[in-house]
Amino acid sequence: MNTSQNQCEASISPPDPLKGIVLCADDFGMSAVIDAGIIDLASEGRLSATSCMSRGSAFRRDIHLLTGLQIDKGLHLNLTEALDERGFFQPLPTLIRNCFTRRIDPIVIEREIDHQLDAFEQVASQTPDYVDGHQHVHQFPIVRDCLIKIMRRRYASPLPWVRATRSPRRSRISASLRLKAFVIECLGAHALQQLADGCAIATNRHLLGVYDFSGGEKRYVELLDEWVRLATPQDLIMCHPARGPDEGDVLNAQRCAEHAILSGSEVSRVLALHHARVALNASSIRGV
């Protein structure tokens, strides 16, 4: 074997024996305790991405704490939570009804999406790596068309990736949770995928992490075990951690349970069991 062949072989990295899991924390910017929990996990290399609610005061205060960390930062498009600023917000059932009956002015939706993207870029000093939706609103009728239209207008190729909500079909999770995941998918996953494919926008393959936000640490470990078992590098597991109490958040107890598991030794055990690791960003979704 000649010298050039030896050099070429030495430059080839061995295959990674562990599958890279894309783990994404939602709701950054919603509150101080949520941000603290996400910052903890990102600093420890236990997250691949975080989805940001750009019009919240917590986002403006805390986003700089993620600077320098190898984590994707995306816009968590919010049309249902008032947070700290005026804008277009409706309760989720009302928004679903109005979107599916097409009783919402697309111009209003476009204006709100632009405002949230402007806020993200001004505060984070970058374009979003991806876009998804709080309570999956980004895939609803009217909203999805407005979102893709604005992304094509604002950004050069390759565009930020977009979260898909299709659920895996071979899950051993309970029937009630599979039904919830299927309902989320039916609210627009396939139509959004068609739009994304038509514009060469990358998406994750499946969405994992759907449950009813109950059961404490014990149940969360059991669910996480199944999600990691199912996940491929093109899938995404969403999570909702928080560190500390928040009386105004009805999900706070379960958010804290998620944080306890994701920051502790149990997550390491689950990853080792399934020969997996948490990817440091979502490059597998972008096709990198």
PASEBA-1860 file (N, C-alpha, C; in nm, 3 decimals):
! residues 288
1> MNTSQNQC> 0.086/-0.120/0.000/0.000/0.000/0.000/0.088/0.124/0.000 ~ 0.058/0.220/-0.088/0.144/0.337/-0.097/0.110/0.440/0.010 ~ 0.194/0.547/0.019/0.178/0.647/0.125/0.047/0.721/0.113 ~ 0.005/0.755/-0.009/-0.119/0.831/-0.026/-0.240/0.751/0.019 ~ -0.236/0.618/-0.004/-0.346/0.535/0.042/-0.353/0.532/0.195 ~ -0.231/0.522/0.258/-0.228/0.524/0.405/-0.285/0.652/0.461 ~ -0.250/0.767/0.400/-0.300/0.896/0.447/-0.450/0.907/0.429 ~ -0.499/0.854/0.317/-0.642/0.860/0.290/-0.719/0.778/0.392
9> EASISPPD> -0.670/0.656/0.421/-0.739/0.570/0.517/-0.735/0.630/0.657 ~ -0.624/0.695/0.692/-0.611/0.756/0.824/-0.707/0.872/0.843 ~ -0.746/0.937/0.731/-0.834/1.053/0.741/-0.981/1.015/0.750 ~ -1.012/0.887/0.728/-1.150/0.842/0.733/-1.187/0.807/0.876 ~ -1.285/0.876/0.931/-1.325/0.851/1.069/-1.402/0.720/1.078 ~ -1.384/0.644/1.184/-1.462/0.521/1.200/-1.608/0.555/1.221 ~ -1.698/0.466/1.180/-1.841/0.495/1.199/-1.876/0.506/1.347 ~ -1.970/0.597/1.376/-2.014/0.616/1.514/-2.100/0.495/1.554
17> PLKGIVLC> -2.060/0.422/1.658/-2.139/0.304/1.697/-2.271/0.339/1.764 ~ -2.290/0.465/1.800/-2.410/0.508/1.869/-2.500/0.587/1.776 ~ -2.631/0.564/1.785/-2.723/0.644/1.704/-2.743/0.779/1.771 ~ -2.741/0.884/1.692/-2.758/1.019/1.744/-2.905/1.055/1.757 ~ -2.948/1.086/1.878/-3.087/1.121/1.906/-3.102/1.273/1.908 ~ -3.195/1.324/1.830/-3.223/1.468/1.832/-3.327/1.494/1.941 ~ -3.282/1.560/2.047/-3.367/1.591/2.163/-3.388/1.742/2.169 ~ -3.513/1.785/2.157/-3.545/1.927/2.146/-3.633/1.972/2.262
25> ADDFGMSA> -3.588/2.076/2.334/-3.665/2.132/2.445/-3.750/2.249/2.396 ~ -3.879/2.239/2.419/-3.972/2.344/2.376/-3.988/2.451/2.483 ~ -4.042/2.565/2.440/-4.093/2.671/2.528/-3.987/2.761/2.590 ~ -3.864/2.763/2.535/-3.767/2.860/2.586/-3.823/3.001/2.567 ~ -3.816/3.080/2.672/-3.871/3.215/2.668/-4.006/3.230/2.732 ~ -4.068/3.118/2.771/-4.199/3.126/2.834/-4.188/3.171/2.978 ~ -4.085/3.126/3.050/-4.069/3.166/3.189/-3.924/3.146/3.231 ~ -3.889/3.205/3.344/-3.751/3.194/3.394/-3.715/3.051/3.431
33> VIDAGIID> -3.808/2.977/3.492/-3.774/2.841/3.536/-3.762/2.745/3.419 ~ -3.841/2.768/3.313/-3.825/2.687/3.192/-3.690/2.715/3.129 ~ -3.655/2.842/3.117/-3.526/2.877/3.058/-3.411/2.819/3.139 ~ -3.421/2.824/3.273/-3.315/2.771/3.357/-3.295/2.622/3.335 ~ -3.406/2.550/3.324/-3.395/2.407/3.300/-3.333/2.375/3.166 ~ -3.369/2.449/3.063/-3.314/2.426/2.930/-3.166/2.463/2.925 ~ -3.130/2.574/2.988/-2.989/2.615/2.991/-2.904/2.511/3.062 ~ -2.956/2.456/3.174/-2.886/2.347/3.244/-2.853/2.234/3.148
41> LASEGRLS> -2.955/2.185/3.081/-2.939/2.067/2.996/-2.851/2.096/2.875 ~ -2.869/2.214/2.816/-2.786/2.250/2.701/-2.639/2.262/2.741 ~ -2.613/2.317/2.858/-2.475/2.332/2.905/-2.409/2.197/2.930 ~ -2.490/2.097/2.962/-2.437/1.963/2.988/-2.433/1.877/2.862 ~ -2.467/1.934/2.746/-2.468/1.859/2.622/-2.579/1.757/2.613 ~ -2.691/1.784/2.680/-2.801/1.688/2.683/-2.919/1.730/2.596 ~ -2.902/1.832/2.514/-3.004/1.875/2.420/-2.942/1.898/2.283 ~ -3.023/1.876/2.180/-2.980/1.905/2.043/-3.033/2.039/1.995
49> ATSCMSRG> -3.147/2.081/2.050/-3.214/2.202/2.000/-3.307/2.256/2.107 ~ -3.341/2.384/2.094/-3.445/2.442/2.178/-3.530/2.537/2.096 ~ -3.660/2.532/2.119/-3.758/2.610/2.044/-3.799/2.730/2.127 ~ -3.785/2.850/2.069/-3.792/2.975/2.145/-3.919/3.055/2.116 ~ -3.983/3.102/2.221/-4.099/3.190/2.209/-4.045/3.333/2.213 ~ -4.029/3.391/2.096/-3.944/3.509/2.082/-4.005/3.637/2.136 ~ -4.134/3.639/2.166/-4.196/3.762/2.213/-4.217/3.763/2.364 ~ -4.152/3.671/2.433/-4.157/3.670/2.579/-4.039/3.744/2.639
57> SAFRRDIH> -4.060/3.809/2.752/-3.950/3.883/2.816/-3.839/3.789/2.862 ~ -3.873/3.666/2.900/-3.770/3.570/2.942/-3.677/3.537/2.827 ~ -3.729/3.531/2.706/-3.644/3.506/2.590/-3.542/3.618/2.573 ~ -3.588/3.741/2.583/-3.497/3.854/2.566/-3.391/3.858/2.675 ~ -3.426/3.813/2.794/-3.333/3.816/2.906/-3.233/3.701/2.901 ~ -3.276/3.584/2.854/-3.197/3.462/2.875/-3.129/3.405/2.752 ~ -3.167/3.446/2.632/-3.116/3.379/2.513/-2.964/3.386/2.504 ~ -2.902/3.492/2.556/-2.756/3.505/2.546/-2.685/3.394/2.623
65> LLTGLQID> -2.754/3.330/2.717/-2.693/3.224/2.796/-2.672/3.096/2.715 ~ -2.733/3.090/2.596/-2.711/2.976/2.507/-2.600/3.004/2.406 ~ -2.546/3.124/2.406/-2.441/3.160/2.311/-2.320/3.070/2.329 ~ -2.270/3.019/2.219/-2.151/2.934/2.223/-2.179/2.787/2.243 ~ -2.303/2.752/2.277/-2.337/2.611/2.294/-2.376/2.551/2.160 ~ -2.336/2.426/2.138/-2.363/2.361/2.011/-2.505/2.304/2.012 ~ -2.599/2.393/1.992/-2.740/2.357/1.998/-2.816/2.439/1.895 ~ -2.908/2.376/1.821/-2.991/2.450/1.728/-3.090/2.535/1.807
73> KGLHLNLT> -3.114/2.656/1.758/-3.213/2.746/1.820/-3.316/2.781/1.714 ~ -3.443/2.751/1.744/-3.548/2.773/1.647/-3.660/2.860/1.701 ~ -3.746/2.905/1.611/-3.864/2.981/1.651/-3.977/2.885/1.685 ~ -4.032/2.899/1.805/-4.149/2.823/1.848/-4.270/2.913/1.823 ~ -4.321/2.908/1.701/-4.429/2.998/1.661/-4.546/2.986/1.757 ~ -4.585/3.099/1.815/-4.685/3.100/1.921/-4.806/3.182/1.878 ~ -4.920/3.115/1.870/-5.045/3.184/1.837/-5.152/3.161/1.943 ~ -5.113/3.105/2.058/-5.212/3.069/2.160/-5.181/3.123/2.300
81> EALDERGF> -5.059/3.171/2.325/-5.022/3.222/2.458/-4.994/3.372/2.449 ~ -5.058/3.452/2.534/-5.041/3.597/2.527/-4.901/3.641/2.567 ~ -4.837/3.574/2.663/-4.705/3.613/2.711/-4.701/3.760/2.749 ~ -4.600/3.836/2.699/-4.578/3.973/2.749/-4.612/4.082/2.649 ~ -4.646/4.046/2.528/-4.666/4.148/2.425/-4.799/4.131/2.355 ~ -4.847/4.237/2.298/-4.968/4.229/2.218/-4.937/4.159/2.085 ~ -5.037/4.091/2.035/-5.021/4.022/1.908/-5.145/3.940/1.880 ~ -5.135/3.850/1.783/-5.248/3.765/1.748/-5.238/3.636/1.831
89> FQPLPTLI> -5.332/3.617/1.925/-5.335/3.498/2.007/-5.480/3.456/2.029 ~ -5.507/3.327/2.014/-5.639/3.273/2.040/-5.625/3.143/2.119 ~ -5.724/3.108/2.203/-5.720/2.976/2.269/-5.711/2.866/2.164 ~ -5.642/2.758/2.198/-5.617/2.654/2.099/-5.744/2.601/2.032 ~ -5.850/2.566/2.106/-5.970/2.516/2.035/-6.028/2.618/1.938 ~ -6.025/2.746/1.977/-6.076/2.851/1.887/-5.989/2.862/1.764 ~ -5.858/2.858/1.781/-5.767/2.868/1.668/-5.786/2.751/1.572 ~ -5.797/2.631/1.626/-5.818/2.514/1.540/-5.946/2.530/1.459
97> RNCFTRRI> -6.053/2.568/1.526/-6.181/2.584/1.457/-6.172/2.692/1.349 ~ -6.112/2.804/1.380/-6.106/2.913/1.284/-6.013/2.882/1.167 ~ -5.905/2.809/1.194/-5.816/2.773/1.083/-5.882/2.674/0.989 ~ -5.949/2.573/1.044/-6.008/2.470/0.959/-6.134/2.518/0.888 ~ -6.200/2.620/0.941/-6.315/2.679/0.871/-6.274/2.802/0.791 ~ -6.144/2.831/0.795/-6.085/2.942/0.719/-6.152/3.076/0.751 ~ -6.163/3.102/0.881/-6.220/3.226/0.930/-6.113/3.318/0.987 ~ -5.989/3.300/0.943/-5.878/3.384/0.986/-5.818/3.451/0.864
105> DPIVIERE> -5.790/3.578/0.876/-5.730/3.654/0.766/-5.583/3.617/0.754 ~ -5.539/3.563/0.640/-5.398/3.528/0.623/-5.303/3.646/0.645 ~ -5.349/3.766/0.615/-5.263/3.883/0.635/-5.229/3.901/0.782 ~ -5.325/3.875/0.869/-5.302/3.885/1.013/-5.199/3.780/1.057 ~ -5.213/3.659/1.007/-5.119/3.551/1.042/-4.979/3.583/0.989 ~ -4.971/3.630/0.866/-4.840/3.665/0.809/-4.772/3.774/0.892 ~ -4.850/3.873/0.934/-4.794/3.982/1.013/-4.738/3.929/1.145 ~ -4.812/3.837/1.210/-4.766/3.782/1.337/-4.641/3.697/1.320
113> IDHQLDAF> -4.636/3.617/1.216/-4.517/3.535/1.191/-4.396/3.624/1.167 ~ -4.414/3.727/1.087/-4.303/3.820/1.061/-4.256/3.886/1.191 ~ -4.350/3.928/1.275/-4.312/3.992/1.401/-4.231/3.898/1.490 ~ -4.273/3.772/1.496/-4.201/3.677/1.581/-4.064/3.642/1.523 ~ -4.053/3.633/1.392/-3.922/3.611/1.331/-3.832/3.733/1.350 ~ -3.888/3.853/1.335/-3.810/3.975/1.359/-3.756/3.975/1.502 ~ -3.841/3.944/1.599/-3.800/3.945/1.739/-3.691/3.841/1.764 ~ -3.705/3.724/1.706/-3.603/3.620/1.722/-3.468/3.669/1.669
121> EQVASQTP> -3.468/3.720/1.548/-3.343/3.759/1.483/-3.277/3.877/1.554 ~ -3.358/3.972/1.600/-3.301/4.090/1.666/-3.237/4.054/1.799 ~ -3.298/3.962/1.874/-3.247/3.929/2.007/-3.140/3.821/2.000 ~ -3.161/3.718/1.918/-3.065/3.607/1.910/-2.948/3.638/1.818 ~ -2.959/3.743/1.738/-2.854/3.782/1.644/-2.822/3.670/1.545 ~ -2.924/3.600/1.502/-2.909/3.497/1.401/-3.046/3.467/1.342 ~ -3.048/3.404/1.227/-3.173/3.352/1.175/-3.203/3.221/1.248 ~ -3.328/3.183/1.259/-3.358/3.057/1.328/-3.303/2.938/1.250
129> DYVDGHQH> -3.252/2.840/1.322/-3.209/2.716/1.257/-3.328/2.637/1.206 ~ -3.443/2.658/1.268/-3.564/2.585/1.228/-3.685/2.660/1.281 ~ -3.803/2.614/1.240/-3.929/2.671/1.289/-4.022/2.555/1.324 ~ -4.087/2.566/1.439/-4.195/2.475/1.473/-4.306/2.557/1.537 ~ -4.400/2.493/1.605/-4.512/2.568/1.660/-4.548/2.526/1.801 ~ -4.574/2.623/1.886/-4.628/2.595/2.019/-4.765/2.532/2.000 ~ -4.785/2.414/2.057/-4.908/2.336/2.040/-4.930/2.301/1.892 ~ -4.819/2.296/1.819/-4.815/2.248/1.680/-4.896/2.336/1.584
137> VHQFPIVR> -4.908/2.464/1.616/-4.991/2.553/1.534/-4.933/2.577/1.395 ~ -4.803/2.555/1.378/-4.739/2.584/1.250/-4.790/2.499/1.136 ~ -4.857/2.388/1.166/-4.905/2.297/1.062/-5.052/2.317/1.028 ~ -5.121/2.407/1.099/-5.263/2.425/1.076/-5.289/2.486/0.938 ~ -5.408/2.463/0.880/-5.444/2.533/0.756/-5.429/2.684/0.773 ~ -5.397/2.751/0.668/-5.368/2.894/0.661/-5.231/2.923/0.723 ~ -5.210/2.879/0.847/-5.082/2.908/0.914/-4.966/2.846/0.836 ~ -4.979/2.721/0.795/-4.868/2.654/0.725/-4.836/2.722/0.592
145> DCLIKIMR> -4.940/2.765/0.520/-4.915/2.832/0.392/-4.846/2.966/0.414 ~ -4.891/3.039/0.515/-4.829/3.168/0.547/-4.684/3.148/0.589 ~ -4.660/3.047/0.671/-4.524/3.023/0.720/-4.428/2.991/0.606 ~ -4.464/2.900/0.520/-4.374/2.863/0.410/-4.354/2.981/0.316 ~ -4.459/3.056/0.290/-4.448/3.175/0.204/-4.347/3.274/0.263 ~ -4.355/3.299/0.392/-4.266/3.395/0.456/-4.123/3.342/0.462 ~ -4.106/3.215/0.491/-3.972/3.158/0.494/-3.904/3.171/0.357 ~ -3.978/3.147/0.252/-3.920/3.158/0.117/-3.884/3.303/0.085
153> RRYASPLP> -3.964/3.396/0.137/-3.936/3.537/0.112/-3.817/3.588/0.193 ~ -3.804/3.541/0.317/-3.704/3.597/0.407/-3.566/3.531/0.395 ~ -3.561/3.404/0.360/-3.436/3.330/0.376/-3.387/3.271/0.245 ~ -3.255/3.266/0.235/-3.192/3.203/0.119/-3.183/3.053/0.142 ~ -3.162/2.980/0.035/-3.146/2.836/0.044/-3.010/2.801/0.105 ~ -3.001/2.699/0.191/-3.112/2.616/0.240/-3.193/2.688/0.348 ~ -3.324/2.675/0.339/-3.412/2.738/0.436/-3.403/2.666/0.571 ~ -3.440/2.734/0.680/-3.448/2.665/0.809/-3.534/2.540/0.798
161> WVRATRSP> -3.497/2.436/0.873/-3.579/2.316/0.870/-3.707/2.339/0.949 ~ -3.805/2.253/0.927/-3.936/2.267/0.988/-3.973/2.136/1.058 ~ -4.033/2.149/1.175/-4.072/2.029/1.250/-4.194/1.962/1.188 ~ -4.181/1.834/1.159/-4.294/1.752/1.117/-4.352/1.681/1.238 ~ -4.481/1.647/1.232/-4.547/1.587/1.348/-4.596/1.444/1.322 ~ -4.547/1.381/1.217/-4.587/1.243/1.191/-4.539/1.152/1.304 ~ -4.623/1.057/1.344/-4.587/0.968/1.454/-4.546/0.831/1.402 ~ -4.454/0.764/1.471/-4.415/0.629/1.429/-4.531/0.532/1.451
169> RRSRISAS> -4.534/0.428/1.372/-4.648/0.336/1.376/-4.625/0.211/1.461 ~ -4.501/0.185/1.503/-4.474/0.060/1.573/-4.443/0.083/1.721 ~ -4.506/0.181/1.777/-4.481/0.216/1.917/-4.550/0.119/2.012 ~ -4.485/0.093/2.127/-4.546/0.012/2.232/-4.611/0.099/2.340 ~ -4.622/0.228/2.313/-4.685/0.321/2.408/-4.835/0.294/2.410 ~ -4.900/0.333/2.519/-5.043/0.304/2.538/-5.127/0.358/2.424 ~ -5.243/0.295/2.405/-5.333/0.334/2.297/-5.377/0.479/2.309 ~ -5.399/0.526/2.432/-5.446/0.664/2.449/-5.341/0.764/2.403
177> LRLKAFVI> -5.214/0.737/2.430/-5.109/0.829/2.386/-5.084/0.817/2.237 ~ -5.097/0.699/2.182/-5.086/0.684/2.036/-5.198/0.761/1.967 ~ -5.316/0.760/2.028/-5.428/0.836/1.972/-5.399/0.985/1.975 ~ -5.344/1.034/2.086/-5.311/1.177/2.094/-5.210/1.214/1.987 ~ -5.108/1.132/1.968/-5.008/1.159/1.865/-5.071/1.158/1.727 ~ -5.164/1.067/1.705/-5.230/1.058/1.574/-5.318/1.180/1.549 ~ -5.387/1.228/1.651/-5.470/1.348/1.636/-5.382/1.468/1.599 ~ -5.268/1.483/1.667/-5.176/1.592/1.633/-5.133/1.581/1.487
185> ECLGAHAL> -5.100/1.461/1.444/-5.061/1.439/1.305/-5.173/1.479/1.209 ~ -5.295/1.446/1.244/-5.409/1.475/1.155/-5.440/1.624/1.143 ~ -5.383/1.705/1.231/-5.409/1.849/1.225/-5.326/1.920/1.119 ~ -5.249/1.844/1.041/-5.180/1.910/0.929/-5.046/1.855/0.889 ~ -5.004/1.742/0.946/-4.869/1.692/0.920/-4.844/1.665/0.772 ~ -4.936/1.601/0.706/-4.912/1.559/0.568/-4.917/1.677/0.471 ~ -5.007/1.770/0.496/-5.013/1.890/0.411/-4.887/1.974/0.428 ~ -4.839/1.987/0.552/-4.716/2.062/0.575/-4.598/1.993/0.509
193> QQLADGCA> -4.593/1.861/0.516/-4.483/1.786/0.453/-4.480/1.810/0.303 ~ -4.596/1.812/0.240/-4.602/1.837/0.096/-4.548/1.976/0.063 ~ -4.585/2.075/0.144/-4.534/2.210/0.121/-4.382/2.214/0.139 ~ -4.334/2.151/0.243/-4.190/2.150/0.269/-4.114/2.079/0.158 ~ -4.164/1.965/0.116/-4.098/1.890/0.008/-4.093/1.972/-0.120 ~ -4.201/2.045/-0.148/-4.207/2.125/-0.270/-4.109/2.241/-0.271 ~ -4.064/2.282/-0.152/-3.969/2.394/-0.141/-3.831/2.348/-0.095 ~ -3.808/2.217/-0.095/-3.680/2.159/-0.052/-3.643/2.202/0.090
201> IATNRHLL> -3.743/2.206/0.178/-3.722/2.236/0.320/-3.707/2.105/0.396 ~ -3.601/2.091/0.472/-3.578/1.970/0.548/-3.677/1.959/0.663 ~ -3.713/1.837/0.698/-3.799/1.810/0.813/-3.746/1.687/0.885 ~ -3.783/1.674/1.012/-3.760/1.549/1.081/-3.853/1.443/1.024 ~ -3.820/1.318/1.048/-3.900/1.208/0.994/-4.024/1.184/1.079 ~ -4.005/1.163/1.209/-4.115/1.142/1.302/-4.098/1.232/1.424 ~ -4.210/1.256/1.492/-4.210/1.330/1.618/-4.242/1.235/1.731 ~ -4.153/1.232/1.829/-4.173/1.153/1.950/-4.177/1.249/2.070
209> GVYDFSGG> -4.227/1.200/2.182/-4.235/1.284/2.301/-4.375/1.330/2.334 ~ -4.474/1.282/2.257/-4.614/1.320/2.283/-4.667/1.237/2.400 ~ -4.717/1.303/2.503/-4.785/1.234/2.612/-4.875/1.333/2.683 ~ -4.932/1.293/2.797/-5.034/1.374/2.863/-4.980/1.454/2.982 ~ -4.848/1.468/2.993/-4.785/1.550/3.097/-4.832/1.510/3.237 ~ -4.826/1.380/3.263/-4.861/1.330/3.395/-4.774/1.209/3.427 ~ -4.771/1.170/3.555/-4.704/1.048/3.592/-4.572/1.064/3.664 ~ -4.520/1.186/3.672/-4.397/1.208/3.744/-4.276/1.146/3.678
217> EKRYVELL> -4.169/1.134/3.756/-4.042/1.086/3.702/-4.049/0.941/3.655 ~ -4.115/0.856/3.732/-4.120/0.714/3.699/-4.181/0.690/3.561 ~ -4.293/0.754/3.536/-4.359/0.733/3.406/-4.278/0.797/3.294 ~ -4.217/0.911/3.322/-4.140/0.976/3.216/-4.022/0.889/3.172 ~ -3.957/0.825/3.266/-3.847/0.735/3.230/-3.897/0.622/3.141 ~ -4.011/0.567/3.174/-4.067/0.457/3.093/-4.097/0.504/2.951 ~ -4.155/0.623/2.938/-4.184/0.677/2.806/-4.057/0.710/2.730 ~ -3.961/0.772/2.799/-3.835/0.807/2.734/-3.764/0.683/2.680
225> DEWVRLAT> -3.769/0.576/2.757/-3.709/0.450/2.713/-3.768/0.406/2.579 ~ -3.898/0.414/2.564/-3.962/0.372/2.440/-3.932/0.470/2.326 ~ -3.932/0.600/2.355/-3.901/0.698/2.250/-3.759/0.680/2.197 ~ -3.663/0.659/2.287/-3.525/0.641/2.244/-3.511/0.511/2.166 ~ -3.581/0.407/2.209/-3.577/0.280/2.135/-3.626/0.299/1.992 ~ -3.733/0.375/1.975/-3.793/0.394/1.843/-3.714/0.490/1.754 ~ -3.647/0.585/1.814/-3.594/0.699/1.738/-3.482/0.658/1.643 ~ -3.485/0.721/1.525/-3.373/0.716/1.431/-3.309/0.855/1.431
233> PQDLIMCH> -3.189/0.870/1.372/-3.126/1.004/1.370/-3.209/1.110/1.297 ~ -3.306/1.068/1.216/-3.390/1.166/1.146/-3.519/1.198/1.223 ~ -3.538/1.135/1.336/-3.655/1.162/1.420/-3.622/1.269/1.523 ~ -3.725/1.320/1.589/-3.707/1.423/1.690/-3.789/1.388/1.813 ~ -3.725/1.392/1.930/-3.795/1.374/2.057/-3.808/1.512/2.121 ~ -3.932/1.557/2.143/-3.951/1.686/2.209/-3.962/1.664/2.360 ~ -3.919/1.764/2.437/-3.930/1.759/2.581/-3.965/1.899/2.632 ~ -4.004/1.907/2.759/-4.053/2.034/2.816/-4.002/2.051/2.958
241> PARGPDEG> -3.870/2.063/2.977/-3.814/2.070/3.113/-3.828/2.209/3.176 ~ -3.822/2.210/3.308/-3.814/2.334/3.386/-3.741/2.304/3.515 ~ -3.675/2.406/3.569/-3.604/2.390/3.696/-3.662/2.486/3.798 ~ -3.743/2.432/3.890/-3.800/2.516/3.995/-3.949/2.534/3.981 ~ -4.014/2.575/4.089/-4.160/2.587/4.090/-4.211/2.709/4.014 ~ -4.333/2.695/3.962/-4.401/2.806/3.894/-4.550/2.783/3.913 ~ -4.608/2.858/4.007/-4.749/2.839/4.039/-4.841/2.872/3.922 ~ -4.795/2.953/3.829/-4.879/2.991/3.718/-4.880/2.893/3.603
249> DVLNAQRC> -4.803/2.785/3.613/-4.792/2.687/3.505/-4.850/2.555/3.551 ~ -4.961/2.514/3.493/-5.026/2.390/3.535/-4.942/2.267/3.502 ~ -4.845/2.280/3.413/-4.759/2.168/3.376/-4.629/2.166/3.454 ~ -4.613/2.258/3.548/-4.482/2.276/3.611/-4.430/2.150/3.679 ~ -4.515/2.077/3.750/-4.468/1.959/3.821/-4.409/1.857/3.725 ~ -4.475/1.837/3.613/-4.423/1.740/3.517/-4.301/1.794/3.443 ~ -4.297/1.924/3.420/-4.177/1.984/3.360/-4.056/1.959/3.451 ~ -4.077/1.975/3.581/-3.966/1.952/3.675/-3.927/1.804/3.678
257> AEHAILSG> -4.024/1.715/3.664/-3.993/1.572/3.657/-3.909/1.542/3.533 ~ -3.943/1.602/3.421/-3.863/1.584/3.299/-3.720/1.633/3.320 ~ -3.707/1.749/3.381/-3.572/1.804/3.404/-3.491/1.711/3.494 ~ -3.554/1.657/3.597/-3.483/1.569/3.689/-3.430/1.445/3.616 ~ -3.510/1.391/3.527/-3.467/1.271/3.454/-3.361/1.306/3.350 ~ -3.383/1.411/3.275/-3.291/1.445/3.167/-3.156/1.495/3.218 ~ -3.152/1.545/3.340/-3.026/1.594/3.396/-2.957/1.490/3.483 ~ -3.023/1.377/3.508/-2.968/1.278/3.600/-2.911/1.156/3.530
265> SEVSRVLA> -2.889/1.052/3.609/-2.825/0.931/3.557/-2.919/0.842/3.479 ~ -3.050/0.857/3.500/-3.144/0.770/3.431/-3.138/0.786/3.280 ~ -3.121/0.909/3.233/-3.114/0.929/3.089/-2.990/0.861/3.031 ~ -2.881/0.861/3.106/-2.760/0.793/3.060/-2.783/0.642/3.049 ~ -2.857/0.587/3.145/-2.888/0.445/3.140/-2.974/0.411/3.019 ~ -3.075/0.494/2.994/-3.164/0.470/2.879/-3.086/0.479/2.748 ~ -3.002/0.581/2.735/-2.923/0.595/2.613/-2.831/0.476/2.593 ~ -2.764/0.433/2.699/-2.672/0.320/2.688/-2.747/0.193/2.651
273> LHHARVAL> -2.865/0.174/2.707/-2.945/0.055/2.679/-2.976/0.043/2.531 ~ -2.999/0.157/2.466/-3.038/0.156/2.324/-2.925/0.201/2.233 ~ -2.802/0.200/2.284/-2.683/0.233/2.204/-2.701/0.368/2.135 ~ -2.738/0.468/2.213/-2.771/0.600/2.159/-2.694/0.708/2.234 ~ -2.691/0.825/2.173/-2.634/0.945/2.235/-2.720/1.063/2.194 ~ -2.716/1.171/2.271/-2.786/1.293/2.233/-2.698/1.370/2.135 ~ -2.749/1.397/2.016/-2.674/1.474/1.917/-2.657/1.616/1.966 ~ -2.543/1.677/1.939/-2.514/1.811/1.986/-2.588/1.919/1.909
281> NASSIRGV> -2.645/1.884/1.795/-2.735/1.972/1.722/-2.821/1.885/1.632 ~ -2.901/1.946/1.548/-2.993/1.869/1.464/-2.941/1.855/1.322 ~ -2.810/1.835/1.307/-2.752/1.826/1.174/-2.806/1.708/1.093 ~ -2.849/1.601/1.162/-2.903/1.487/1.089/-3.034/1.523/1.020 ~ -3.112/1.613/1.080/-3.236/1.657/1.016/-3.205/1.745/0.896 ~ -3.103/1.829/0.907/-3.065/1.915/0.795/-2.995/1.837/0.685 ~ -2.965/1.711/0.710/-2.898/1.630/0.609/-2.749/1.652/0.603 ~ -2.691/1.707/0.712/-2.548/1.732/0.718/-2.477/1.609/0.773
END
